[in-house]
Amino acid sequence: MGFASDDEDALILWEALSGAPGRRTRDLLRELVDAAVVDEADAREAYRVLQTDDLHNLGGPPW
């Protein structure tokens, strides 16, 4: 079972409980790029919007 979150505390807890690291939105977007489902420029732009728009303001590490 996998776990995806951009909440740092949730990722720490998940790894402590499962022994496996969680994944971030950025990781999921990179998987789509690697699978050639999404162009990297589009994925970067989507991630930028999610990081900075008023609705999501997800923050997170840089691309």
PDBQT receptor file of N, H, CA, C and O in Angstrom, charges set to zero:
ATOM      1  N   MET A   1       0.850  -1.164   0.000  1.00  0.00    +0.000 N 
ATOM      2  CA  MET A   1       0.000   0.000   0.000  1.00  0.00    +0.000 C 
ATOM      3  C   MET A   1       0.899   1.231   0.000  1.00  0.00    +0.000 C 
ATOM      4  O   MET A   1       1.903   1.277   0.712  1.00  0.00    +0.000 OA
ATOM      5  N   GLY A   2       0.538   2.213  -0.792  1.00  0.00    +0.000 N 
ATOM      6  H   GLY A   2      -0.277   2.176  -1.370  1.00  0.00    +0.000 HD
ATOM      7  CA  GLY A   2       1.284   3.454  -0.836  1.00  0.00    +0.000 C 
ATOM      8  C   GLY A   2       0.543   4.560  -0.122  1.00  0.00    +0.000 C 
ATOM      9  O   GLY A   2      -0.633   4.429   0.217  1.00  0.00    +0.000 OA
ATOM     10  N   PHE A   3       1.239   5.633   0.095  1.00  0.00    +0.000 N 
ATOM     11  H   PHE A   3       2.195   5.739  -0.181  1.00  0.00    +0.000 HD
ATOM     12  CA  PHE A   3       0.644   6.787   0.755  1.00  0.00    +0.000 C 
ATOM     13  C   PHE A   3       1.204   8.036   0.101  1.00  0.00    +0.000 C 
ATOM     14  O   PHE A   3       2.416   8.165  -0.072  1.00  0.00    +0.000 OA
ATOM     15  N   ALA A   4       0.334   8.941  -0.257  1.00  0.00    +0.000 N 
ATOM     16  H   ALA A   4      -0.651   8.837  -0.116  1.00  0.00    +0.000 HD
ATOM     17  CA  ALA A   4       0.769  10.210  -0.853  1.00  0.00    +0.000 C 
ATOM     18  C   ALA A   4       0.208  11.361  -0.044  1.00  0.00    +0.000 C 
ATOM     19  O   ALA A   4      -0.983  11.400   0.267  1.00  0.00    +0.000 OA
ATOM     20  N   SER A   5       1.078  12.297   0.292  1.00  0.00    +0.000 N 
ATOM     21  H   SER A   5       2.045  12.265   0.040  1.00  0.00    +0.000 HD
ATOM     22  CA  SER A   5       0.668  13.471   1.057  1.00  0.00    +0.000 C 
ATOM     23  C   SER A   5       1.742  14.540   0.894  1.00  0.00    +0.000 C 
ATOM     24  O   SER A   5       2.895  14.224   0.599  1.00  0.00    +0.000 OA
ATOM     25  N   ASP A   6       1.376  15.772   1.081  1.00  0.00    +0.000 N 
ATOM     26  H   ASP A   6       0.440  16.028   1.321  1.00  0.00    +0.000 HD
ATOM     27  CA  ASP A   6       2.353  16.846   1.122  1.00  0.00    +0.000 C 
ATOM     28  C   ASP A   6       2.465  17.410   2.531  1.00  0.00    +0.000 C 
ATOM     29  O   ASP A   6       3.094  18.447   2.746  1.00  0.00    +0.000 OA
ATOM     30  N   ASP A   7       1.857  16.731   3.477  1.00  0.00    +0.000 N 
ATOM     31  H   ASP A   7       1.346  15.889   3.303  1.00  0.00    +0.000 HD
ATOM     32  CA  ASP A   7       1.928  17.114   4.886  1.00  0.00    +0.000 C 
ATOM     33  C   ASP A   7       3.156  16.421   5.488  1.00  0.00    +0.000 C 
ATOM     34  O   ASP A   7       3.193  15.195   5.592  1.00  0.00    +0.000 OA
ATOM     35  N   GLU A   8       4.146  17.201   5.879  1.00  0.00    +0.000 N 
ATOM     36  H   GLU A   8       4.116  18.197   5.795  1.00  0.00    +0.000 HD
ATOM     37  CA  GLU A   8       5.410  16.648   6.379  1.00  0.00    +0.000 C 
ATOM     38  C   GLU A   8       5.194  15.721   7.576  1.00  0.00    +0.000 C 
ATOM     39  O   GLU A   8       5.804  14.654   7.644  1.00  0.00    +0.000 OA
ATOM     40  N   ASP A   9       4.337  16.112   8.514  1.00  0.00    +0.000 N 
ATOM     41  H   ASP A   9       3.842  16.979   8.458  1.00  0.00    +0.000 HD
ATOM     42  CA  ASP A   9       4.087  15.270   9.688  1.00  0.00    +0.000 C 
ATOM     43  C   ASP A   9       3.447  13.945   9.287  1.00  0.00    +0.000 C 
ATOM     44  O   ASP A   9       3.789  12.898   9.837  1.00  0.00    +0.000 OA
ATOM     45  N   ALA A  10       2.532  13.985   8.344  1.00  0.00    +0.000 N 
ATOM     46  H   ALA A  10       2.254  14.836   7.898  1.00  0.00    +0.000 HD
ATOM     47  CA  ALA A  10       1.885  12.753   7.885  1.00  0.00    +0.000 C 
ATOM     48  C   ALA A  10       2.896  11.824   7.214  1.00  0.00    +0.000 C 
ATOM     49  O   ALA A  10       2.833  10.608   7.392  1.00  0.00    +0.000 OA
ATOM     50  N   LEU A  11       3.815  12.382   6.453  1.00  0.00    +0.000 N 
ATOM     51  H   LEU A  11       3.867  13.370   6.307  1.00  0.00    +0.000 HD
ATOM     52  CA  LEU A  11       4.839  11.562   5.800  1.00  0.00    +0.000 C 
ATOM     53  C   LEU A  11       5.770  10.913   6.822  1.00  0.00    +0.000 C 
ATOM     54  O   LEU A  11       6.157   9.754   6.670  1.00  0.00    +0.000 OA
ATOM     55  N   ILE A  12       6.123  11.656   7.852  1.00  0.00    +0.000 N 
ATOM     56  H   ILE A  12       5.809  12.597   7.976  1.00  0.00    +0.000 HD
ATOM     57  CA  ILE A  12       6.976  11.110   8.915  1.00  0.00    +0.000 C 
ATOM     58  C   ILE A  12       6.255   9.971   9.637  1.00  0.00    +0.000 C 
ATOM     59  O   ILE A  12       6.836   8.913   9.879  1.00  0.00    +0.000 OA
ATOM     60  N   LEU A  13       4.997  10.195   9.974  1.00  0.00    +0.000 N 
ATOM     61  H   LEU A  13       4.524  11.054   9.777  1.00  0.00    +0.000 HD
ATOM     62  CA  LEU A  13       4.210   9.171  10.656  1.00  0.00    +0.000 C 
ATOM     63  C   LEU A  13       4.055   7.924   9.784  1.00  0.00    +0.000 C 
ATOM     64  O   LEU A  13       4.213   6.803  10.268  1.00  0.00    +0.000 OA
ATOM     65  N   TRP A  14       3.744   8.120   8.499  1.00  0.00    +0.000 N 
ATOM     66  H   TRP A  14       3.616   9.031   8.106  1.00  0.00    +0.000 HD
ATOM     67  CA  TRP A  14       3.585   6.990   7.582  1.00  0.00    +0.000 C 
ATOM     68  C   TRP A  14       4.860   6.143   7.557  1.00  0.00    +0.000 C 
ATOM     69  O   TRP A  14       4.798   4.917   7.652  1.00  0.00    +0.000 OA
ATOM     70  N   GLU A  15       6.008   6.797   7.431  1.00  0.00    +0.000 N 
ATOM     71  H   GLU A  15       6.059   7.793   7.355  1.00  0.00    +0.000 HD
ATOM     72  CA  GLU A  15       7.260   6.037   7.367  1.00  0.00    +0.000 C 
ATOM     73  C   GLU A  15       7.541   5.314   8.684  1.00  0.00    +0.000 C 
ATOM     74  O   GLU A  15       8.037   4.187   8.681  1.00  0.00    +0.000 OA
ATOM     75  N   ALA A  16       7.227   5.956   9.798  1.00  0.00    +0.000 N 
ATOM     76  H   ALA A  16       6.824   6.871   9.800  1.00  0.00    +0.000 HD
ATOM     77  CA  ALA A  16       7.425   5.315  11.097  1.00  0.00    +0.000 C 
ATOM     78  C   ALA A  16       6.546   4.081  11.252  1.00  0.00    +0.000 C 
ATOM     79  O   ALA A  16       6.977   3.072  11.809  1.00  0.00    +0.000 OA
ATOM     80  N   LEU A  17       5.321   4.163  10.763  1.00  0.00    +0.000 N 
ATOM     81  H   LEU A  17       4.971   4.983  10.311  1.00  0.00    +0.000 HD
ATOM     82  CA  LEU A  17       4.388   3.041  10.904  1.00  0.00    +0.000 C 
ATOM     83  C   LEU A  17       4.621   1.928   9.876  1.00  0.00    +0.000 C 
ATOM     84  O   LEU A  17       4.475   0.746  10.187  1.00  0.00    +0.000 OA
ATOM     85  N   SER A  18       4.983   2.317   8.658  1.00  0.00    +0.000 N 
ATOM     86  H   SER A  18       5.101   3.278   8.406  1.00  0.00    +0.000 HD
ATOM     87  CA  SER A  18       5.061   1.322   7.586  1.00  0.00    +0.000 C 
ATOM     88  C   SER A  18       6.478   0.910   7.222  1.00  0.00    +0.000 C 
ATOM     89  O   SER A  18       6.693  -0.152   6.637  1.00  0.00    +0.000 OA
ATOM     90  N   GLY A  19       7.443   1.752   7.568  1.00  0.00    +0.000 N 
ATOM     91  H   GLY A  19       7.269   2.615   8.043  1.00  0.00    +0.000 HD
ATOM     92  CA  GLY A  19       8.813   1.481   7.166  1.00  0.00    +0.000 C 
ATOM     93  C   GLY A  19       9.102   1.885   5.727  1.00  0.00    +0.000 C 
ATOM     94  O   GLY A  19      10.220   1.707   5.244  1.00  0.00    +0.000 OA
ATOM     95  N   ALA A  20       8.114   2.421   5.050  1.00  0.00    +0.000 N 
ATOM     96  H   ALA A  20       7.206   2.566   5.442  1.00  0.00    +0.000 HD
ATOM     97  CA  ALA A  20       8.282   2.848   3.656  1.00  0.00    +0.000 C 
ATOM     98  C   ALA A  20       8.022   4.353   3.568  1.00  0.00    +0.000 C 
ATOM     99  O   ALA A  20       7.127   4.870   4.236  1.00  0.00    +0.000 OA
ATOM    100  N   PRO A  21       8.795   5.043   2.755  1.00  0.00    +0.000 N 
ATOM    101  CA  PRO A  21       8.546   6.479   2.630  1.00  0.00    +0.000 C 
ATOM    102  C   PRO A  21       7.250   6.759   1.883  1.00  0.00    +0.000 C 
ATOM    103  O   PRO A  21       6.857   6.018   0.982  1.00  0.00    +0.000 OA
ATOM    104  N   GLY A  22       6.608   7.827   2.274  1.00  0.00    +0.000 N 
ATOM    105  H   GLY A  22       6.928   8.429   3.006  1.00  0.00    +0.000 HD
ATOM    106  CA  GLY A  22       5.435   8.280   1.537  1.00  0.00    +0.000 C 
ATOM    107  C   GLY A  22       5.878   9.034   0.301  1.00  0.00    +0.000 C 
ATOM    108  O   GLY A  22       7.071   9.236   0.073  1.00  0.00    +0.000 OA
ATOM    109  N   ARG A  23       4.923   9.440  -0.478  1.00  0.00    +0.000 N 
ATOM    110  H   ARG A  23       3.954   9.276  -0.293  1.00  0.00    +0.000 HD
ATOM    111  CA  ARG A  23       5.235  10.162  -1.701  1.00  0.00    +0.000 C 
ATOM    112  C   ARG A  23       4.473  11.472  -1.720  1.00  0.00    +0.000 C 
ATOM    113  O   ARG A  23       3.404  11.601  -1.124  1.00  0.00    +0.000 OA
ATOM    114  N   ARG A  24       5.043  12.433  -2.412  1.00  0.00    +0.000 N 
ATOM    115  H   ARG A  24       5.912  12.329  -2.896  1.00  0.00    +0.000 HD
ATOM    116  CA  ARG A  24       4.469  13.767  -2.523  1.00  0.00    +0.000 C 
ATOM    117  C   ARG A  24       3.821  13.949  -3.883  1.00  0.00    +0.000 C 
ATOM    118  O   ARG A  24       4.022  13.148  -4.796  1.00  0.00    +0.000 OA
ATOM    119  N   THR A  25       3.041  15.015  -4.006  1.00  0.00    +0.000 N 
ATOM    120  H   THR A  25       2.878  15.666  -3.265  1.00  0.00    +0.000 HD
ATOM    121  CA  THR A  25       2.445  15.365  -5.294  1.00  0.00    +0.000 C 
ATOM    122  C   THR A  25       3.523  15.441  -6.360  1.00  0.00    +0.000 C 
ATOM    123  O   THR A  25       3.327  14.954  -7.473  1.00  0.00    +0.000 OA
ATOM    124  N   ARG A  26       4.654  16.041  -6.036  1.00  0.00    +0.000 N 
ATOM    125  H   ARG A  26       4.813  16.436  -5.131  1.00  0.00    +0.000 HD
ATOM    126  CA  ARG A  26       5.775  16.157  -6.971  1.00  0.00    +0.000 C 
ATOM    127  C   ARG A  26       6.219  14.779  -7.475  1.00  0.00    +0.000 C 
ATOM    128  O   ARG A  26       6.497  14.614  -8.662  1.00  0.00    +0.000 OA
ATOM    129  N   ASP A  27       6.285  13.804  -6.588  1.00  0.00    +0.000 N 
ATOM    130  H   ASP A  27       6.058  13.938  -5.623  1.00  0.00    +0.000 HD
ATOM    131  CA  ASP A  27       6.688  12.449  -6.982  1.00  0.00    +0.000 C 
ATOM    132  C   ASP A  27       5.692  11.840  -7.962  1.00  0.00    +0.000 C 
ATOM    133  O   ASP A  27       6.083  11.189  -8.931  1.00  0.00    +0.000 OA
ATOM    134  N   LEU A  28       4.412  12.053  -7.709  1.00  0.00    +0.000 N 
ATOM    135  H   LEU A  28       4.093  12.582  -6.922  1.00  0.00    +0.000 HD
ATOM    136  CA  LEU A  28       3.384  11.497  -8.590  1.00  0.00    +0.000 C 
ATOM    137  C   LEU A  28       3.430  12.155  -9.965  1.00  0.00    +0.000 C 
ATOM    138  O   LEU A  28       3.270  11.482 -10.983  1.00  0.00    +0.000 OA
ATOM    139  N   LEU A  29       3.648  13.468  -9.998  1.00  0.00    +0.000 N 
ATOM    140  H   LEU A  29       3.777  14.015  -9.171  1.00  0.00    +0.000 HD
ATOM    141  CA  LEU A  29       3.771  14.159 -11.279  1.00  0.00    +0.000 C 
ATOM    142  C   LEU A  29       5.005  13.675 -12.044  1.00  0.00    +0.000 C 
ATOM    143  O   LEU A  29       4.951  13.515 -13.263  1.00  0.00    +0.000 OA
ATOM    144  N   ARG A  30       6.095  13.446 -11.350  1.00  0.00    +0.000 N 
ATOM    145  H   ARG A  30       6.139  13.576 -10.359  1.00  0.00    +0.000 HD
ATOM    146  CA  ARG A  30       7.309  12.940 -12.015  1.00  0.00    +0.000 C 
ATOM    147  C   ARG A  30       7.086  11.546 -12.595  1.00  0.00    +0.000 C 
ATOM    148  O   ARG A  30       7.612  11.217 -13.658  1.00  0.00    +0.000 OA
ATOM    149  N   GLU A  31       6.315  10.743 -11.900  1.00  0.00    +0.000 N 
ATOM    150  H   GLU A  31       5.888  11.010 -11.036  1.00  0.00    +0.000 HD
ATOM    151  CA  GLU A  31       5.984   9.411 -12.449  1.00  0.00    +0.000 C 
ATOM    152  C   GLU A  31       5.214   9.541 -13.756  1.00  0.00    +0.000 C 
ATOM    153  O   GLU A  31       5.460   8.791 -14.700  1.00  0.00    +0.000 OA
ATOM    154  N   LEU A  32       4.287  10.484 -13.816  1.00  0.00    +0.000 N 
ATOM    155  H   LEU A  32       4.087  11.094 -13.049  1.00  0.00    +0.000 HD
ATOM    156  CA  LEU A  32       3.537  10.705 -15.048  1.00  0.00    +0.000 C 
ATOM    157  C   LEU A  32       4.451  11.173 -16.175  1.00  0.00    +0.000 C 
ATOM    158  O   LEU A  32       4.278  10.777 -17.327  1.00  0.00    +0.000 OA
ATOM    159  N   VAL A  33       5.417  12.011 -15.841  1.00  0.00    +0.000 N 
ATOM    160  H   VAL A  33       5.558  12.333 -14.905  1.00  0.00    +0.000 HD
ATOM    161  CA  VAL A  33       6.389  12.460 -16.840  1.00  0.00    +0.000 C 
ATOM    162  C   VAL A  33       7.230  11.275 -17.315  1.00  0.00    +0.000 C 
ATOM    163  O   VAL A  33       7.424  11.097 -18.518  1.00  0.00    +0.000 OA
ATOM    164  N   ASP A  34       7.727  10.470 -16.385  1.00  0.00    +0.000 N 
ATOM    165  H   ASP A  34       7.570  10.615 -15.408  1.00  0.00    +0.000 HD
ATOM    166  CA  ASP A  34       8.556   9.312 -16.737  1.00  0.00    +0.000 C 
ATOM    167  C   ASP A  34       7.804   8.309 -17.603  1.00  0.00    +0.000 C 
ATOM    168  O   ASP A  34       8.395   7.649 -18.458  1.00  0.00    +0.000 OA
ATOM    169  N   ALA A  35       6.497   8.198 -17.376  1.00  0.00    +0.000 N 
ATOM    170  H   ALA A  35       6.017   8.734 -16.681  1.00  0.00    +0.000 HD
ATOM    171  CA  ALA A  35       5.677   7.268 -18.162  1.00  0.00    +0.000 C 
ATOM    172  C   ALA A  35       5.204   7.907 -19.470  1.00  0.00    +0.000 C 
ATOM    173  O   ALA A  35       4.452   7.297 -20.230  1.00  0.00    +0.000 OA
ATOM    174  N   ALA A  36       5.650   9.135 -19.724  1.00  0.00    +0.000 N 
ATOM    175  H   ALA A  36       6.261   9.631 -19.107  1.00  0.00    +0.000 HD
ATOM    176  CA  ALA A  36       5.292   9.868 -20.946  1.00  0.00    +0.000 C 
ATOM    177  C   ALA A  36       3.783  10.122 -21.058  1.00  0.00    +0.000 C 
ATOM    178  O   ALA A  36       3.238  10.211 -22.158  1.00  0.00    +0.000 OA
ATOM    179  N   VAL A  37       3.128  10.236 -19.912  1.00  0.00    +0.000 N 
ATOM    180  H   VAL A  37       3.571  10.164 -19.019  1.00  0.00    +0.000 HD
ATOM    181  CA  VAL A  37       1.701  10.550 -19.886  1.00  0.00    +0.000 C 
ATOM    182  C   VAL A  37       1.505  12.062 -19.946  1.00  0.00    +0.000 C 
ATOM    183  O   VAL A  37       0.542  12.557 -20.531  1.00  0.00    +0.000 OA
ATOM    184  N   VAL A  38       2.444  12.786 -19.327  1.00  0.00    +0.000 N 
ATOM    185  H   VAL A  38       3.226  12.384 -18.852  1.00  0.00    +0.000 HD
ATOM    186  CA  VAL A  38       2.375  14.242 -19.247  1.00  0.00    +0.000 C 
ATOM    187  C   VAL A  38       3.737  14.809 -19.639  1.00  0.00    +0.000 C 
ATOM    188  O   VAL A  38       4.775  14.249 -19.286  1.00  0.00    +0.000 OA
ATOM    189  N   ASP A  39       3.727  15.914 -20.363  1.00  0.00    +0.000 N 
ATOM    190  H   ASP A  39       2.884  16.370 -20.650  1.00  0.00    +0.000 HD
ATOM    191  CA  ASP A  39       4.951  16.604 -20.716  1.00  0.00    +0.000 C 
ATOM    192  C   ASP A  39       5.550  17.238 -19.457  1.00  0.00    +0.000 C 
ATOM    193  O   ASP A  39       4.809  17.724 -18.602  1.00  0.00    +0.000 OA
ATOM    194  N   GLU A  40       6.872  17.238 -19.335  1.00  0.00    +0.000 N 
ATOM    195  H   GLU A  40       7.474  16.844 -20.029  1.00  0.00    +0.000 HD
ATOM    196  CA  GLU A  40       7.498  17.759 -18.124  1.00  0.00    +0.000 C 
ATOM    197  C   GLU A  40       7.175  19.234 -17.895  1.00  0.00    +0.000 C 
ATOM    198  O   GLU A  40       6.950  19.645 -16.756  1.00  0.00    +0.000 OA
ATOM    199  N   ALA A  41       7.150  20.021 -18.942  1.00  0.00    +0.000 N 
ATOM    200  H   ALA A  41       7.333  19.687 -19.867  1.00  0.00    +0.000 HD
ATOM    201  CA  ALA A  41       6.831  21.443 -18.778  1.00  0.00    +0.000 C 
ATOM    202  C   ALA A  41       5.418  21.619 -18.213  1.00  0.00    +0.000 C 
ATOM    203  O   ALA A  41       5.192  22.482 -17.364  1.00  0.00    +0.000 OA
ATOM    204  N   ASP A  42       4.479  20.812 -18.677  1.00  0.00    +0.000 N 
ATOM    205  H   ASP A  42       4.662  20.112 -19.367  1.00  0.00    +0.000 HD
ATOM    206  CA  ASP A  42       3.110  20.891 -18.158  1.00  0.00    +0.000 C 
ATOM    207  C   ASP A  42       3.051  20.442 -16.697  1.00  0.00    +0.000 C 
ATOM    208  O   ASP A  42       2.336  21.035 -15.890  1.00  0.00    +0.000 OA
ATOM    209  N   ALA A  43       3.801  19.398 -16.365  1.00  0.00    +0.000 N 
ATOM    210  H   ALA A  43       4.382  18.916 -17.021  1.00  0.00    +0.000 HD
ATOM    211  CA  ALA A  43       3.821  18.918 -14.986  1.00  0.00    +0.000 C 
ATOM    212  C   ALA A  43       4.437  19.964 -14.061  1.00  0.00    +0.000 C 
ATOM    213  O   ALA A  43       3.937  20.201 -12.962  1.00  0.00    +0.000 OA
ATOM    214  N   ARG A  44       5.513  20.580 -14.507  1.00  0.00    +0.000 N 
ATOM    215  H   ARG A  44       5.920  20.387 -15.400  1.00  0.00    +0.000 HD
ATOM    216  CA  ARG A  44       6.141  21.635 -13.699  1.00  0.00    +0.000 C 
ATOM    217  C   ARG A  44       5.171  22.796 -13.462  1.00  0.00    +0.000 C 
ATOM    218  O   ARG A  44       5.082  23.329 -12.356  1.00  0.00    +0.000 OA
ATOM    219  N   GLU A  45       4.453  23.176 -14.507  1.00  0.00    +0.000 N 
ATOM    220  H   GLU A  45       4.525  22.744 -15.406  1.00  0.00    +0.000 HD
ATOM    221  CA  GLU A  45       3.512  24.283 -14.375  1.00  0.00    +0.000 C 
ATOM    222  C   GLU A  45       2.362  23.917 -13.431  1.00  0.00    +0.000 C 
ATOM    223  O   GLU A  45       1.951  24.730 -12.604  1.00  0.00    +0.000 OA
ATOM    224  N   ALA A  46       1.852  22.708 -13.559  1.00  0.00    +0.000 N 
ATOM    225  H   ALA A  46       2.186  22.047 -14.231  1.00  0.00    +0.000 HD
ATOM    226  CA  ALA A  46       0.778  22.259 -12.659  1.00  0.00    +0.000 C 
ATOM    227  C   ALA A  46       1.265  22.269 -11.211  1.00  0.00    +0.000 C 
ATOM    228  O   ALA A  46       0.545  22.705 -10.312  1.00  0.00    +0.000 OA
ATOM    229  N   TYR A  47       2.479  21.792 -10.991  1.00  0.00    +0.000 N 
ATOM    230  H   TYR A  47       3.064  21.438 -11.722  1.00  0.00    +0.000 HD
ATOM    231  CA  TYR A  47       3.036  21.768  -9.642  1.00  0.00    +0.000 C 
ATOM    232  C   TYR A  47       3.222  23.197  -9.114  1.00  0.00    +0.000 C 
ATOM    233  O   TYR A  47       2.938  23.469  -7.948  1.00  0.00    +0.000 OA
ATOM    234  N   ARG A  48       3.699  24.110  -9.976  1.00  0.00    +0.000 N 
ATOM    235  H   ARG A  48       3.929  23.889 -10.923  1.00  0.00    +0.000 HD
ATOM    236  CA  ARG A  48       3.874  25.503  -9.572  1.00  0.00    +0.000 C 
ATOM    237  C   ARG A  48       2.542  26.114  -9.145  1.00  0.00    +0.000 C 
ATOM    238  O   ARG A  48       2.464  26.820  -8.139  1.00  0.00    +0.000 OA
ATOM    239  N   VAL A  49       1.502  25.835  -9.918  1.00  0.00    +0.000 N 
ATOM    240  H   VAL A  49       1.565  25.262 -10.735  1.00  0.00    +0.000 HD
ATOM    241  CA  VAL A  49       0.177  26.370  -9.576  1.00  0.00    +0.000 C 
ATOM    242  C   VAL A  49      -0.294  25.796  -8.240  1.00  0.00    +0.000 C 
ATOM    243  O   VAL A  49      -0.804  26.531  -7.394  1.00  0.00    +0.000 OA
ATOM    244  N   LEU A  50      -0.126  24.500  -8.050  1.00  0.00    +0.000 N 
ATOM    245  H   LEU A  50       0.288  23.904  -8.737  1.00  0.00    +0.000 HD
ATOM    246  CA  LEU A  50      -0.543  23.885  -6.787  1.00  0.00    +0.000 C 
ATOM    247  C   LEU A  50       0.244  24.442  -5.602  1.00  0.00    +0.000 C 
ATOM    248  O   LEU A  50      -0.288  24.557  -4.498  1.00  0.00    +0.000 OA
ATOM    249  N   GLN A  51       1.496  24.783  -5.830  1.00  0.00    +0.000 N 
ATOM    250  H   GLN A  51       1.929  24.690  -6.727  1.00  0.00    +0.000 HD
ATOM    251  CA  GLN A  51       2.311  25.338  -4.746  1.00  0.00    +0.000 C 
ATOM    252  C   GLN A  51       1.911  26.754  -4.378  1.00  0.00    +0.000 C 
ATOM    253  O   GLN A  51       2.075  27.163  -3.229  1.00  0.00    +0.000 OA
ATOM    254  N   THR A  52       1.392  27.501  -5.327  1.00  0.00    +0.000 N 
ATOM    255  H   THR A  52       1.258  27.169  -6.260  1.00  0.00    +0.000 HD
ATOM    256  CA  THR A  52       1.254  28.942  -5.098  1.00  0.00    +0.000 C 
ATOM    257  C   THR A  52      -0.161  29.499  -5.156  1.00  0.00    +0.000 C 
ATOM    258  O   THR A  52      -0.388  30.618  -4.697  1.00  0.00    +0.000 OA
ATOM    259  N   ASP A  53      -1.114  28.762  -5.701  1.00  0.00    +0.000 N 
ATOM    260  H   ASP A  53      -0.929  27.853  -6.074  1.00  0.00    +0.000 HD
ATOM    261  CA  ASP A  53      -2.448  29.357  -5.809  1.00  0.00    +0.000 C 
ATOM    262  C   ASP A  53      -3.137  29.418  -4.452  1.00  0.00    +0.000 C 
ATOM    263  O   ASP A  53      -2.771  28.691  -3.528  1.00  0.00    +0.000 OA
ATOM    264  N   ASP A  54      -4.120  30.273  -4.340  1.00  0.00    +0.000 N 
ATOM    265  H   ASP A  54      -4.417  30.863  -5.091  1.00  0.00    +0.000 HD
ATOM    266  CA  ASP A  54      -4.808  30.494  -3.065  1.00  0.00    +0.000 C 
ATOM    267  C   ASP A  54      -5.616  29.291  -2.598  1.00  0.00    +0.000 C 
ATOM    268  O   ASP A  54      -5.801  29.108  -1.395  1.00  0.00    +0.000 OA
ATOM    269  N   LEU A  55      -6.097  28.471  -3.517  1.00  0.00    +0.000 N 
ATOM    270  H   LEU A  55      -5.947  28.620  -4.495  1.00  0.00    +0.000 HD
ATOM    271  CA  LEU A  55      -6.933  27.334  -3.141  1.00  0.00    +0.000 C 
ATOM    272  C   LEU A  55      -6.107  26.199  -2.546  1.00  0.00    +0.000 C 
ATOM    273  O   LEU A  55      -6.475  25.645  -1.510  1.00  0.00    +0.000 OA
ATOM    274  N   HIS A  56      -5.011  25.851  -3.180  1.00  0.00    +0.000 N 
ATOM    275  H   HIS A  56      -4.712  26.301  -4.022  1.00  0.00    +0.000 HD
ATOM    276  CA  HIS A  56      -4.232  24.695  -2.740  1.00  0.00    +0.000 C 
ATOM    277  C   HIS A  56      -3.061  25.076  -1.825  1.00  0.00    +0.000 C 
ATOM    278  O   HIS A  56      -2.883  24.496  -0.754  1.00  0.00    +0.000 OA
ATOM    279  N   ASN A  57      -2.275  26.050  -2.262  1.00  0.00    +0.000 N 
ATOM    280  H   ASN A  57      -2.420  26.521  -3.132  1.00  0.00    +0.000 HD
ATOM    281  CA  ASN A  57      -1.131  26.525  -1.489  1.00  0.00    +0.000 C 
ATOM    282  C   ASN A  57      -0.377  25.378  -0.823  1.00  0.00    +0.000 C 
ATOM    283  O   ASN A  57      -0.125  25.388   0.382  1.00  0.00    +0.000 OA
ATOM    284  N   LEU A  58      -0.026  24.393  -1.644  1.00  0.00    +0.000 N 
ATOM    285  H   LEU A  58      -0.231  24.385  -2.622  1.00  0.00    +0.000 HD
ATOM    286  CA  LEU A  58       0.527  23.173  -1.106  1.00  0.00    +0.000 C 
ATOM    287  C   LEU A  58       1.949  23.294  -0.637  1.00  0.00    +0.000 C 
ATOM    288  O   LEU A  58       2.420  22.438   0.112  1.00  0.00    +0.000 OA
ATOM    289  N   GLY A  59       2.657  24.332  -1.051  1.00  0.00    +0.000 N 
ATOM    290  H   GLY A  59       2.275  25.028  -1.659  1.00  0.00    +0.000 HD
ATOM    291  CA  GLY A  59       4.043  24.470  -0.620  1.00  0.00    +0.000 C 
ATOM    292  C   GLY A  59       4.872  23.327  -1.168  1.00  0.00    +0.000 C 
ATOM    293  O   GLY A  59       4.823  23.047  -2.366  1.00  0.00    +0.000 OA
ATOM    294  N   GLY A  60       5.614  22.677  -0.333  1.00  0.00    +0.000 N 
ATOM    295  H   GLY A  60       5.653  22.904   0.640  1.00  0.00    +0.000 HD
ATOM    296  CA  GLY A  60       6.403  21.524  -0.756  1.00  0.00    +0.000 C 
ATOM    297  C   GLY A  60       7.743  21.910  -1.347  1.00  0.00    +0.000 C 
ATOM    298  O   GLY A  60       8.017  23.086  -1.584  1.00  0.00    +0.000 OA
ATOM    299  N   PRO A  61       8.573  20.909  -1.584  1.00  0.00    +0.000 N 
ATOM    300  CA  PRO A  61       9.921  21.149  -2.093  1.00  0.00    +0.000 C 
ATOM    301  C   PRO A  61       9.884  21.589  -3.558  1.00  0.00    +0.000 C 
ATOM    302  O   PRO A  61       8.897  21.360  -4.257  1.00  0.00    +0.000 OA
ATOM    303  N   PRO A  62      10.958  22.217  -4.011  1.00  0.00    +0.000 N 
ATOM    304  CA  PRO A  62      11.014  22.601  -5.423  1.00  0.00    +0.000 C 
ATOM    305  C   PRO A  62      11.005  21.383  -6.331  1.00  0.00    +0.000 C 
ATOM    306  O   PRO A  62      11.308  20.270  -5.903  1.00  0.00    +0.000 OA
ATOM    307  N   TRP A  63      10.651  21.612  -7.594  1.00  0.00    +0.000 N 
ATOM    308  H   TRP A  63      10.405  22.516  -7.941  1.00  0.00    +0.000 HD
ATOM    309  CA  TRP A  63      10.623  20.540  -8.587  1.00  0.00    +0.000 C 
ATOM    310  C   TRP A  63      11.953  19.845  -8.602  1.00  0.00    +0.000 C 
ATOM    311  O   TRP A  63      12.149  18.904  -9.371  1.00  0.00    +0.000 OA
TER     312      TRP A  63
